[in-house]
Amino acid sequence: MKKILSLVLVLAVALSTVAFAIAPVDAAYEAAKTYFEKADGKNMLALAKVLEIAEAGDSLIIDIRDAVDYEAGHIKGAVNIPFMEVVNHLDELPRDQRIIVICYSGQTAGQIVGSLRLGGFTAYTLSGGMGSVGEDVALETTVNAFVPAVNGELTENEKALLEAIRVSMTIPSGKNVIKVAALHENLKDYFVLDVRDKATFDKVHIEGAVNVPYLEMGGYIDQLPKDKTIAVVCNSGQQSSQTVAVLIAAGFDALNVQSGMNNGWNKAELPTVSTPVEEPAPTAETYTVKSGDCLWNIAKKLLGNGFRWKEIYELNKDIIKNPDLIYVGQVFKIPA
């Protein structure tokens, strides 16, 4: 991690020589607070939708895999810009066009998409990456040329955000990822952030992990530690990779837990815990109205205090239309 931080520091120093009306890291920090609530389907598209988009030809599709794998077969119309080179084309990417990013599994594409969306681009990943593409899908082998876009003048905030994501995207491939074995061996050294939904988290999670569902992350940014490395985990590594990209741009030291809980931590059979299930509160007892009853004497008889008739009334408003008129045979819930 020291090497990563050193690299970020060098980049930060380099950027400090450029005059920005807004500090890039501050712009990214503020943008991070609204990033997650603006997520469109968690910024991931299924294969069928990507193939539809590819056929329409109205979006930029970037395949960030190695050139040899790209040339062996890729989605129709995709251009090849390897992962580490995307940062060199930030000024040439269209800001008024949808961008689809494709990698092997969806994790590295998630890092790119997290950065791009934070920087104001409309970007999505192919969920599951090329690993989701079956043999029944006809792939293209033509090498498509990348045509730089001509963008308009950026606002001061847009310029700052562009520089912030430039820093986050310059961290070497794999250096912002932690393998599950390494995390397990040094668990106490990390703040584990689980961005899965609460129900899934409650079933099984890493001991000590803090659960903040992906779409709720924006409201939790201010509570994240700046003095500890944040290890972000989700089901597959795709949502967490986006989260990590955003956090790095915003000034946090963050790592993506490789392959997530499903194909990473659980597959390695590493220890997990579950959230204890709370016993449901006992259901209210019921009472069947008898001849001569009124709410006062029911409350006096069952609750020991006639003045508690109002509690019975409030609990049964859907049944009791008039507290002075109750009928034999009605079944009331009785408060504890």
KOLVEXZA-155419 format. One line per field, with one value per residue (C-alpha): x, y, z; residue in one letter. Coordinates in steps of 0.05 Angstrom, whole numbers. Last residue first. Example, Ala and Ser with C-alpha at 12.3 -4.5 7.8 and 13.67 -1.06 7.14 Angstrom:
REM KOLVEXZA-155419
east = (273  246) .
north = (-21  -90) .
up = (143  156) .
resn = (s  a) .
***
This chain:
REM KOLVEXZA-155419
east = (-995  -1050  -1113  -1134  -1209  -1256  -1328  -1378  -1425  -1421  -1386  -1419  -1392  -1322  -1352  -1320  -1286  -1258  -1202  -1192  -1173  -1107  -1129  -1194  -1158  -1110  -1168  -1199  -1138  -1179  -1213  -1150  -1134  -1116  -1163  -1223  -1216  -1201  -1261  -1303  -1285  -1291  -1363  -1390  -1462  -1465  -1395  -1340  -1287  -1218  -1150  -1079  -1028  -974  -909  -852  -814  -749  -690  -648  -575  -534  -492  -418  -365  -301  -264  -288  -247  -311  -344  -291  -282  -334  -394  -367  -332  -288  -229  -244  -236  -187  -194  -150  -197  -187  -252  -221  -203  -274  -306  -261  -273  -348  -346  -303  -352  -410  -373  -337  -385  -430  -403  -339  -300  -235  -224  -153  -150  -138  -191  -247  -316  -370  -375  -386  -447  -503  -475  -469  -544  -550  -493  -521  -479  -461  -400  -357  -333  -339  -344  -416  -472  -548  -550  -511  -561  -620  -582  -567  -494  -444  -400  -346  -288  -244  -176  -116  -155  -168  -95  -97  -168  -153  -93  -134  -191  -146  -141  -151  -128  -60  -90  -81  -35  -65  -73  -149  -156  -112  -148  -213  -195  -170  -236  -274  -236  -249  -323  -327  -294  -344  -320  -317  -348  -327  -299  -297  -237  -250  -226  -213  -248  -206  -252  -258  -333  -370  -433  -467  -487  -420  -442  -422  -427  -352  -343  -361  -407  -453  -430  -410  -444  -423  -456  -397  -396  -330  -363  -393  -325  -290  -342  -345  -270  -269  -331  -296  -242  -295  -341  -311  -266  -274  -328  -344  -407  -407  -470  -459  -458  -392  -355  -286  -227  -206  -205  -163  -98  -138  -165  -93  -87  -150  -134  -171  -201  -260  -326  -370  -398  -378  -309  -270  -198  -177  -200  -164  -98  -108  -114  -183  -211  -266  -298  -367  -386  -461  -508  -492  -562  -535  -486  -542  -584  -523  -512  -586  -582  -516  -545  -527  -493  -495  -526  -591  -580  -540  -560  -568  -497  -462  -496  -447  -389  -397  -378  -315  -297  -300  -258  -207  -202  -193  -242  -220  -163  -93  -45  19  -21  -35  38  37  -26  5  66  22  -21  42  68  2  4  75  58  0) .
north = (-112  -82  -123  -139  -139  -192  -170  -222  -176  -107  -42  26  80  75  90  60  4  -46  -8  33  -29  -11  61  37  -13  42  89  38  46  89  26  3  -70  -87  -144  -129  -53  -48  -91  -51  15  -10  -32  -102  -119  -180  -205  -178  -228  -211  -218  -221  -178  -215  -227  -187  -226  -257  -220  -261  -258  -228  -282  -297  -318  -358  -370  -426  -401  -401  -360  -305  -301  -327  -308  -257  -211  -235  -193  -150  -80  -34  36  91  150  217  226  196  134  129  133  80  36  41  21  -40  -57  -59  -108  -152  -210  -206  -141  -124  -60  -62  8  23  62  134  168  128  130  169  228  181  147  185  171  97  84  55  7  -20  1  -59  -54  -117  -141  -215  -223  -235  -286  -283  -212  -185  -215  -182  -117  -107  -113  -56  -91  -44  -78  -28  -62  -77  -125  -171  -184  -258  -255  -196  -231  -294  -254  -222  -146  -101  -29  -50  -97  -49  8  71  121  115  147  206  219  212  273  311  302  322  388  403  387  434  491  480  444  475  431  362  337  261  219  164  96  49  -18  -81  -131  -196  -191  -239  -279  -298  -371  -388  -351  -281  -273  -283  -224  -180  -206  -145  -105  -40  27  99  167  213  266  251  208  168  158  137  86  62  50  12  -28  -47  -77  -119  -138  -207  -202  -128  -86  -12  17  92  132  196  270  270  234  208  248  285  220  185  175  148  92  67  24  -16  -30  13  -32  -7  -44  -43  -113  -145  -177  -236  -259  -187  -166  -224  -205  -131  -142  -127  -56  -64  4  10  81  86  96  33  5  -66  -52  -24  -87  -130  -89  -99  -175  -178  -146  -74  -49  22  0  -2  72  98  169  153  126  187  238  240  220  287  323  281  286  362  362  315  359  425  475  537  495  520  466  459  420  367  345  342  300  254  244  233  181  144  145  120  62  45  47  0) .
up = (516  473  460  389  382  355  343  364  402  374  392  388  435  405  336  273  312  262  226  289  328  360  372  406  450  472  484  531  576  623  647  681  698  627  614  659  663  588  570  621  587  516  528  539  555  510  493  449  429  456  423  448  413  375  411  381  330  355  326  278  297  240  208  212  162  162  96  51  -8  -49  6  4  -71  -118  -77  -28  -78  -135  -109  -49  -78  -42  -14  13  12  -23  -62  -125  -84  -57  -126  -155  -94  -101  -174  -156  -99  -147  -192  -142  -145  -84  -53  -16  -2  38  67  87  153  173  130  162  130  168  120  61  95  61  -7  6  9  -62  -48  18  79  121  166  168  236  217  142  120  117  122  148  89  39  77  84  11  -9  1  53  80  116  152  147  191  235  176  162  145  120  74  44  32  0  -51  -48  -108  -116  -140  -192  -249  -231  -199  -255  -255  -186  -206  -271  -232  -191  -252  -288  -225  -222  -295  -286  -226  -265  -321  -383  -453  -507  -526  -592  -590  -607  -658  -634  -692  -696  -702  -737  -699  -684  -639  -655  -590  -585  -553  -490  -467  -392  -383  -430  -371  -316  -323  -383  -350  -356  -369  -376  -363  -308  -274  -221  -278  -309  -245  -225  -298  -300  -234  -255  -320  -276  -241  -298  -309  -370  -388  -423  -415  -447  -459  -472  -511  -492  -453  -508  -490  -518  -455  -416  -469  -429  -370  -414  -424  -362  -377  -451  -502  -555  -594  -594  -656  -648  -582  -583  -610  -617  -629  -560  -527  -562  -547  -472  -444  -439  -491  -500  -531  -552  -563  -621  -660  -655  -659  -603  -560  -570  -554  -491  -471  -481  -442  -380  -363  -300  -273  -207  -246  -259  -201  -184  -109  -112  -140  -94  -37  -83  -119  -55  -45  -119  -117  -54  -86  -148  -109  -137  -176  -202  -217  -239  -198  -147  -200  -198  -123  -125  -175  -132  -71  -109  -128  -57  -32  -80  -62  12  0) .
resn = (a  p  i  k  f  v  q  g  v  y  i  l  d  p  n  k  i  i  d  k  n  l  e  y  i  e  k  w  r  f  g  n  g  l  l  k  k  a  i  n  w  l  c  d  g  s  k  v  t  y  t  e  a  t  p  a  p  e  e  v  p  t  s  v  t  p  l  e  a  k  n  w  g  n  n  m  g  s  q  v  n  l  a  d  f  g  a  a  i  l  v  a  v  t  q  s  s  q  q  g  s  n  c  v  v  a  i  t  k  d  k  p  l  q  d  i  y  g  g  m  e  l  y  p  v  n  v  a  g  e  i  h  v  k  d  f  t  a  k  d  r  v  d  l  v  f  y  d  k  l  n  e  h  l  a  a  v  k  i  v  n  k  g  s  p  i  t  m  s  v  r  i  a  e  l  l  a  k  e  n  e  t  l  e  g  n  v  a  p  v  f  a  n  v  t  t  e  l  a  v  d  e  g  v  s  g  m  g  g  s  l  t  y  a  t  f  g  g  l  r  l  s  g  v  i  q  g  a  t  q  g  s  y  c  i  v  i  i  r  q  d  r  p  l  e  d  l  h  n  v  v  e  m  f  p  i  n  v  a  g  k  i  h  g  a  e  y  d  v  a  d  r  i  d  i  i  l  s  d  g  a  e  a  i  e  l  v  k  a  l  a  l  m  n  k  g  d  a  k  e  f  y  t  k  a  a  e  y  a  a  d  v  p  a  i  a  f  a  v  t  s  l  a  v  a  l  v  l  v  l  s  l  i  k  k  m) .
***
